[in-house]
Amino acid sequence: MIYKFYQQHIFPHVLNQVMQTPSLMDKRRELLLPISGKVLEIGFGTGLNLPFYQQVNTLYALEPNPDIYHLALQRLHETPFHVQHIQASAEKLPFADNSLDHIVSTWTLCSIAHLEQALDEVYRVLKVGGTFHLVEHVLHNERPNIQRLQNLLTPIQKRLADGCHLNRDIERALKDAELELKECLYFDAAGIPAIGQRMLLARAIKR
């Protein structure tokens, strides 16, 4: 019961605050400003991306956690374009094959239980030439000591942070899903502890 209370009433607020770290907000802007038209966002969260969708006319906001989505309501009221809440899992996207030009994920792939299945779904619903835009914290392949800590602490992190893995190699997962990397930028995010500081901003295309 205590854990359920934490998941419903404490973690959503913690998430909302951490994800507003200035360095992360800057990367949201960089990732999202070029995107236009209809967009599916996987892991909509508390709506922190909304101000950076400057050319979007419809956003499908996939967020399976209603307690987290509830924190987005004020931001939704201030949004000038249409937002449709999709309460579904990333492993089973409710969209037709080859139907979307753009899919977005910001700090969500870490917490999807079956990442390979979710990326297969991303590939399925993207049109040929469509783009998957993402930013994510990743396994630190350049610092073995950090990598060992990420592997050691991931089971605890998963409990504390709604399934979050500290040790996922997202670039490798994208390539395994047969998505072609058009942009692949690694960086260390200021204001984030070293164990989760290594990030990847990427755009991957379905060929």
N, C-alpha and C positions, 0 to 999 in steps of 0.2 A: 504493500500500500504506500509506503514512504517513497519507493522508487517511482511508482506511478504518479504520485503528487509532484515529484521532482521533474519528471518528463513533461507533465502537462502545465505546470505553473511556474517553474523556475528556469528550466533549460531554454524555453523559447525566448525569454528575456535576456538570458546570458548570450545566446546566439545573436540576438538582435544587436546587442552592444558590441560584441567582439567584431562582428562583420562590418561595423562602421569605422574600423580603424582607417585613418586617412590614406595610408598606402594602398589598402585594398579598394577603397572607393576610387582612387585614381586609376587603378587597373580596370575596374568596372567601366569607367568612362572610355578608356582606350579600347576596350573590347566591343562595346555596344554602340558607340556613336555611328559607325559606318553602316549599321544594319537597317534595312527598310522592309516595308510590306508586312506580311503575316509571319509571325514568329511563335514557335513553341519554346517556352522556357521550362526546363526540367529542374525541379527544386526551386520553386518560386520564393519560398521562405516568407520573409516579412515585407517583401516588395522593395528592397533597397535598390534594385536595378531600374525601377520605373522612371526616375528623372533622366536617365541616360538613353532612353529609347526616343530619339528625336525625329525619326523618320518612319516609325512603325504605325500601322493603322489598326492592326488586330494582334493581341497577345493572348496565346493560350497558356495559362498559368498553371502548370502541373505541380500541385503540392498535396501530397497524401496526408499530411499532418494538419488537421483542422485547428489545433491550438496554436500552431505557428502561423497559419494563414490568417487567423483572426487578428493578429498584430499588424497586418497589412491594410486593414480596412480604411484607416485615415488616409494613407497614401493612395489607395484606390479611388477615393472620393475626389482627390486632387488631380487625377490623371485624365488628360484630354482625349485619349483613344480608348477603344473597346478592349476590355480585359475579361476573358472567360475562364473561370476557375475550373480546372480539370482535377478531380480527386481520384487519381489512379496511380499505379506504380510505373516506374521507368522500365521495368522488365516486361510490361505489357501495355504499350502505348495505344490508345484508342483512336488511331488514325490509319487511313488507307495507305497501301504501298505507294511509294513515289509521289507523295502528296505535299511535301513541305520544302520550301526553299532554304529556310533557316531554322536551326535548333540551337538553343543557348543553354549552357550550364555553368554556373559560377559557384565553386566550392560545394558541389553536390556529389560528384562522382565518388568522392571518398566514402560516402555513407550509404551507397546503394549496395544492397546485400549481394546481388548477383550481377557484377559489373559486366562480365562478358555478354550475358543475356541482354542487358540494357543497351550496350553498344551495338549488338546485332539489331535491336529494335530501331535505334537511331539510323543505322544504315538502311533498314527496310523502308522507313517512312520518308527519308530524304529523297528528293528528286535527283536524277543524274545531274551532276554539277552543283547540287545543293551543298550548303556549308554547315558544319558543326563548329560553333564558336564556344570556347571554354577557357576558364581559368581555374586552377586547382593546386592545392598543396600536394607535394609528391615525395616519394622516396629520394633521399639525398645521396645520389650515386657518387658524388665527389668527396664525401666526408664519411669514411667508414665508422667512426665513433658515433656520429649522429645516426647513421643508418642502423647500427646495432640497438641504439636506444629506441628508435622508431619501431623496430621489430619487437622489442621487449615490452614496450608500453602500449602497443596497439590493442591488446585485449582489454586493458583498463579504459583506454580512450573510447572504445566502442560502447562501453557501458555508460560512460559519463556524457558522451556527445552523440547520442542517437545513431550509433552504428559507424561513426567516423573511423576510418583506417588512416594511420599515419604513414603507412609503408607501401603505398600503391605506385607502381611504375606506369603512369598514365600514358606516356608516349608509346611504350610497348603495347599497351592495351589497344590504343587507337590503330596502330599498325596491324595488330592481330585481327582487328575488325575490318580490315581492308579499306580503311579510310586513309586518304593521301594527305599528308601534312603540307599545307601551303604556307603556314607560319608556325614557328616553334621557338618561343622565347622563354628561357629560364631566368629567374631573378630571385633575390632574397628580399622578402617583404619587411620593411621597417616596422618596428613596433610589435612584431610577432616573436614568441620564444623560438630559439634556434631549432628545437625539435620539429616545429611545423613551419619554419620560415621559408624553406625552398619551395618555389612556385613555378608553374608552367602556364603560360598564356599561349594558346594555340588555335589555329583555324584548320579544320580538316575537311576535305572535299570527297564526295562520293563520285567516283568515276564510272 
